[in-house]
Amino acid sequence: MSDRSAVGVDVGGTKIAALRMTVEGSVAASTVIATPASDQDAALPAIEAAIASVIDDDVVAIGIGMAGLVDARTGVLLTTPNLVWRNLPLEERLHAAFSLPVSVDNDATAAAWAERSLGASRDYDDSLFVGVGTGIGGGLVMGGRIVRGAHGLAGEIGHVIVEPDGPQCGCGNRGCWEQVASGLAIARAGARTVIDDPGSAIGRLAGGDPRRVSGEIVSQAARGGDVAATALLAEVGRRLGEGVAGLVNVIDPEIVVIGGGASEAGELLLAPLRTAFVGSLEGADVRPEVPIVAAALGNDAGAIGAGLLALGSEAG
């Protein structure tokens, strides 16, 4: 029934976004709060508060899209690289709190399903979603169905090691792809720019404080024509394109959808990504074109996908 509603929640490294929606994707209410990344005891109360702020009597289910390794069968968050949370029984605790069915999935998997159902990949049965935010997450739909793998843990594309001696990653390894090609990488490079040149466009937007630099600030500087910020985004776009090419070589999707907060840089990121992708793809001159497009649902994709899965859209 179209009047059934769900609460969809996207829990990321910096924010928790919750919305109330129908199975058609119509959003009636939404909220965003900060993620208590360094406090596991505050995790569930924060998620519960976000849900409580948008829930009403028409809600029949709750869906959670959670960054990290999620056992979708039990609804337990096993671990997540950009938070301290471990072995968090999300489904059990949220069901007890709200007396509603709760589904828990990886956030990028949920976003991939949202784009397949209502967004940029809705006309394709085989798609790859690459979420570029604090880290990099992946979601895969093949034959019109979500691919979760043998243990429900598929899609952790951000933790392929591309620089063995590179930056330390939250997962414990060094040089993971998300360390060189994510919003975190953009902010890190932007902070170095401020340290070297506090009077730069990035420095002015950050008030001269390298700790305040974010991907959004770098993108703002680049949109204003700053050469250093544009070059920084181009470098991250290049690293993204190289990684996407490797994934396409393995998976052979019809389309690649780029989502997450960093994707809001638009063509400043996507254009160099596409160039590097073509240059790194095996047989680029003979294989069918694989379009690389921005997520149609933007930053809401994860929460919308979580809500759709809670309403059972995958079964339909």
C-alpha positions as CSV (number, residue, x, y, z in Angstrom):
1,M,0.0,0.0,0.0
2,S,1.3,3.4,-1.0
3,D,0.4,5.0,2.4
4,R,2.7,2.7,4.3
5,S,5.8,4.6,5.5
6,A,9.2,3.6,6.8
7,V,12.0,5.5,8.6
8,G,15.3,5.1,6.7
9,V,18.5,6.0,8.5
10,D,22.0,6.5,6.9
11,V,24.7,6.2,9.6
12,G,28.0,7.5,8.3
13,G,31.3,8.6,9.8
14,T,30.3,12.2,10.5
15,K,26.5,12.3,10.4
16,I,23.3,10.3,11.0
17,A,20.6,11.2,8.5
18,A,17.0,9.9,9.1
19,L,13.9,10.4,7.0
20,R,10.3,9.2,6.8
21,M,9.3,8.0,3.4
22,T,6.9,5.9,1.3
23,V,7.8,3.0,-0.9
24,E,7.6,5.4,-3.9
25,G,10.4,7.4,-2.3
26,S,8.3,10.4,-1.2
27,V,10.0,12.0,1.8
28,A,7.7,13.6,4.4
29,A,10.3,14.5,7.2
30,S,14.0,14.4,7.7
31,T,16.7,15.2,10.1
32,V,20.5,15.2,10.3
33,I,22.6,14.9,13.5
34,A,26.3,14.4,14.3
35,T,27.6,10.9,14.6
36,P,29.2,10.2,18.0
37,A,32.1,8.6,16.2
38,S,34.3,8.1,19.3
39,D,31.7,7.0,21.8
40,Q,30.1,3.5,21.3
41,D,27.8,4.1,24.3
42,A,26.3,7.1,22.6
43,A,25.7,5.3,19.3
44,L,22.3,3.7,19.9
45,P,20.8,6.7,21.8
46,A,21.9,9.0,18.9
47,I,20.3,6.7,16.2
48,E,17.2,6.4,18.4
49,A,16.9,10.1,18.7
50,A,17.2,10.6,14.9
51,I,14.4,8.0,14.4
52,A,12.2,9.5,17.0
53,S,12.4,13.0,15.4
54,V,10.8,11.8,12.2
55,I,8.6,8.7,13.1
56,D,4.8,8.8,13.1
57,D,1.9,6.4,13.4
58,D,2.0,5.5,9.7
59,V,5.5,4.0,10.0
60,V,5.5,0.2,9.7
61,A,9.2,-0.5,9.6
62,I,12.7,1.0,10.2
63,G,15.7,0.5,7.9
64,I,19.3,1.3,8.8
65,G,22.1,1.8,6.3
66,M,25.3,1.5,8.4
67,A,28.9,2.2,7.3
68,G,31.1,-0.8,7.9
69,L,30.8,-4.6,8.0
70,V,27.1,-5.5,8.7
71,D,25.7,-8.9,9.2
72,A,22.4,-8.3,7.5
73,R,21.1,-11.7,8.8
74,T,21.4,-10.7,12.4
75,G,21.3,-6.9,12.2
76,V,24.6,-6.6,14.0
77,L,27.3,-4.1,13.1
78,L,30.5,-6.1,13.3
79,T,33.0,-3.3,12.8
80,T,33.4,0.0,11.0
81,P,36.7,1.7,10.1
82,N,35.8,5.3,10.7
83,L,34.0,4.8,14.0
84,V,35.0,3.1,17.3
85,W,31.7,1.1,17.3
86,R,32.0,-2.8,17.4
87,N,29.5,-5.6,17.7
88,L,26.5,-3.3,17.9
89,P,23.2,-5.2,18.0
90,L,21.3,-2.6,16.0
91,E,18.3,-4.7,14.9
92,E,17.7,-6.1,18.4
93,R,18.0,-2.8,20.3
94,L,16.0,-0.7,17.8
95,H,13.2,-3.3,17.6
96,A,13.0,-3.2,21.4
97,A,12.9,0.7,21.4
98,F,10.2,1.1,18.7
99,S,8.4,-2.2,18.5
100,L,8.7,-2.3,14.8
101,P,10.4,-4.5,12.3
102,V,14.0,-3.3,11.7
103,S,16.3,-4.2,8.8
104,V,20.0,-3.4,8.8
105,D,22.3,-3.3,5.8
106,N,25.5,-1.7,4.7
107,D,24.9,2.0,3.8
108,A,26.4,1.8,0.3
109,T,24.4,-1.3,-0.4
110,A,21.3,0.5,0.6
111,A,22.3,3.5,-1.6
112,A,22.9,1.2,-4.5
113,W,19.4,-0.2,-4.1
114,A,17.9,3.3,-3.9
115,E,19.5,4.3,-7.2
116,R,18.5,1.0,-8.8
117,S,14.9,1.5,-7.6
118,L,14.3,5.2,-8.0
119,G,17.5,6.9,-9.3
120,A,20.3,6.9,-11.8
121,S,20.5,3.2,-12.4
122,R,16.8,2.4,-12.5
123,D,17.0,1.4,-16.1
124,Y,19.9,-1.1,-15.6
125,D,19.9,-4.5,-14.1
126,D,23.7,-4.6,-13.4
127,S,25.1,-1.6,-11.6
128,L,28.0,-0.6,-9.3
129,F,27.5,2.2,-6.7
130,V,30.6,3.9,-5.4
131,G,29.9,6.1,-2.4
132,V,32.6,8.7,-1.8
133,G,32.2,10.3,1.6
134,T,34.4,10.1,4.7
135,G,35.6,6.8,3.2
136,I,34.6,4.8,0.1
137,G,31.8,2.3,0.2
138,G,30.4,0.1,-2.6
139,G,27.1,-1.5,-3.5
140,L,26.5,-4.0,-6.3
141,V,23.3,-4.9,-8.0
142,M,23.5,-7.8,-10.6
143,G,20.5,-9.2,-12.4
144,G,18.3,-6.7,-10.6
145,R,19.2,-8.1,-7.2
146,I,21.6,-7.0,-4.5
147,V,24.8,-8.9,-4.3
148,R,25.8,-9.4,-0.6
149,G,28.3,-12.3,-1.0
150,A,28.6,-15.5,0.9
151,H,28.7,-13.9,4.4
152,G,26.8,-10.7,3.6
153,L,29.9,-8.6,3.6
154,A,30.4,-7.8,-0.1
155,G,31.1,-4.3,-1.3
156,E,34.0,-3.1,0.9
157,I,35.7,-1.6,-2.1
158,G,37.4,1.2,-0.2
159,H,39.7,-1.3,1.6
160,V,41.5,-2.6,-1.4
161,I,45.2,-1.7,-0.8
162,V,46.5,0.6,-3.5
163,E,49.5,2.1,-1.7
164,P,51.1,-0.5,0.6
165,D,53.1,2.2,2.5
166,G,50.4,4.8,2.3
167,P,48.3,6.5,5.0
168,Q,47.1,4.5,8.0
169,C,43.5,3.4,7.5
170,G,40.9,3.0,10.2
171,C,40.6,-0.7,9.2
172,G,44.1,-1.3,10.4
173,N,45.9,-1.5,7.0
174,R,47.9,1.1,5.2
175,G,47.2,2.7,1.8
176,C,43.6,1.6,1.3
177,W,41.8,3.1,-1.7
178,E,39.7,5.3,0.5
179,Q,42.8,6.8,2.1
180,V,43.8,8.3,-1.3
181,A,40.5,8.9,-3.1
182,S,37.8,9.9,-0.6
183,G,36.5,13.0,1.2
184,L,39.1,12.3,3.8
185,A,41.8,12.4,1.2
186,I,40.4,15.7,-0.2
187,A,40.4,17.2,3.3
188,R,43.9,15.9,4.2
189,A,45.3,17.4,1.0
190,G,43.4,20.6,1.5
191,A,44.8,20.9,5.1
192,R,48.3,20.6,3.7
193,T,47.6,23.5,1.3
194,V,46.5,25.7,4.3
195,I,49.7,24.8,6.2
196,D,51.8,25.7,3.2
197,D,49.8,28.8,2.2
198,P,47.3,30.1,4.9
199,G,46.3,32.9,2.5
200,S,45.2,30.5,-0.2
201,A,41.5,30.3,-1.2
202,I,41.2,27.1,0.8
203,G,42.9,28.8,3.7
204,R,40.6,31.8,3.7
205,L,37.5,29.6,3.6
206,A,38.9,27.6,6.5
207,G,39.8,30.7,8.5
208,G,43.5,29.8,8.3
209,D,42.9,26.6,10.4
210,P,43.9,23.4,8.6
211,R,41.7,21.4,11.0
212,R,38.6,23.1,9.6
213,V,39.3,22.0,6.0
214,S,36.6,19.7,4.6
215,G,35.8,18.3,1.2
216,E,33.1,20.9,1.0
217,I,35.5,23.8,1.5
218,V,37.9,22.4,-1.1
219,S,35.0,22.1,-3.6
220,Q,33.8,25.6,-2.8
221,A,37.3,27.0,-3.5
222,A,37.5,25.0,-6.8
223,R,34.1,26.2,-7.9
224,G,35.4,29.7,-7.3
225,G,38.2,29.0,-9.8
226,D,41.1,28.3,-7.4
227,V,43.8,26.5,-9.3
228,A,45.2,24.6,-6.3
229,A,41.7,23.3,-5.2
230,T,40.9,22.3,-8.8
231,A,44.1,20.4,-9.1
232,L,43.5,18.7,-5.7
233,L,40.1,17.4,-6.8
234,A,41.5,16.3,-10.2
235,E,44.1,14.2,-8.4
236,V,41.5,12.5,-6.2
237,G,39.3,12.1,-9.3
238,R,42.3,10.4,-11.0
239,R,42.7,8.0,-8.1
240,L,39.0,7.3,-8.1
241,G,39.0,6.6,-11.9
242,E,41.8,4.2,-11.6
243,G,40.0,2.2,-8.9
244,V,36.7,2.2,-10.7
245,A,38.4,0.8,-13.8
246,G,39.8,-2.1,-11.8
247,L,36.3,-2.8,-10.4
248,V,34.7,-2.6,-13.8
249,N,37.3,-5.0,-15.1
250,V,36.2,-7.5,-12.5
251,I,32.5,-6.9,-12.2
252,D,31.5,-5.7,-15.7
253,P,28.5,-3.6,-14.7
254,E,26.3,-1.7,-17.2
255,I,26.7,1.6,-15.3
256,V,28.6,3.1,-12.4
257,V,26.9,5.5,-10.1
258,I,29.1,7.9,-8.0
259,G,27.4,9.1,-4.7
260,G,28.3,10.3,-1.3
261,G,29.2,13.8,-0.1
262,A,32.4,14.1,-2.1
263,S,30.4,13.6,-5.3
264,E,28.8,17.0,-4.8
265,A,32.0,18.5,-6.3
266,G,30.3,17.5,-9.6
267,E,32.3,17.6,-12.8
268,L,35.3,19.0,-11.0
269,L,35.7,15.4,-9.7
270,L,33.8,13.4,-12.2
271,A,35.5,14.7,-15.4
272,P,39.0,13.7,-14.2
273,L,37.6,10.4,-12.9
274,R,36.1,9.5,-16.3
275,T,39.4,10.4,-18.0
276,A,41.4,8.2,-15.7
277,F,38.8,5.5,-15.9
278,V,39.1,5.2,-19.7
279,G,42.9,5.3,-19.5
280,S,43.0,2.5,-17.0
281,L,40.2,0.2,-18.3
282,E,41.2,-3.0,-20.0
283,G,40.0,-2.9,-23.6
284,A,38.4,0.5,-23.3
285,D,38.4,0.8,-27.1
286,V,36.6,-2.5,-27.7
287,R,34.3,-3.1,-24.8
288,P,30.8,-1.5,-24.5
289,E,30.8,2.0,-22.9
290,V,30.1,2.0,-19.2
291,P,28.6,5.4,-18.2
292,I,29.8,6.9,-15.0
293,V,27.1,9.2,-13.6
294,A,26.3,11.1,-10.4
295,A,23.8,9.6,-8.0
296,A,20.3,11.0,-8.8
297,L,19.2,10.9,-5.1
298,G,22.3,12.7,-3.8
299,N,23.1,12.3,-0.1
300,D,19.6,10.9,0.6
301,A,20.4,7.7,-1.3
302,G,21.5,5.7,1.7
303,A,18.6,6.6,3.9
304,I,16.1,6.1,1.1
305,G,17.5,2.7,0.2
306,A,17.4,1.7,3.9
307,G,13.7,2.7,4.0
308,L,12.9,0.8,0.7
309,L,14.6,-2.4,2.0
310,A,12.6,-2.1,5.3
311,L,9.4,-1.9,3.3
312,G,10.4,-5.1,1.4
313,S,11.0,-3.5,-2.0
314,E,13.9,-6.0,-2.7
315,A,11.5,-8.9,-2.6
316,G,9.2,-7.2,-5.1
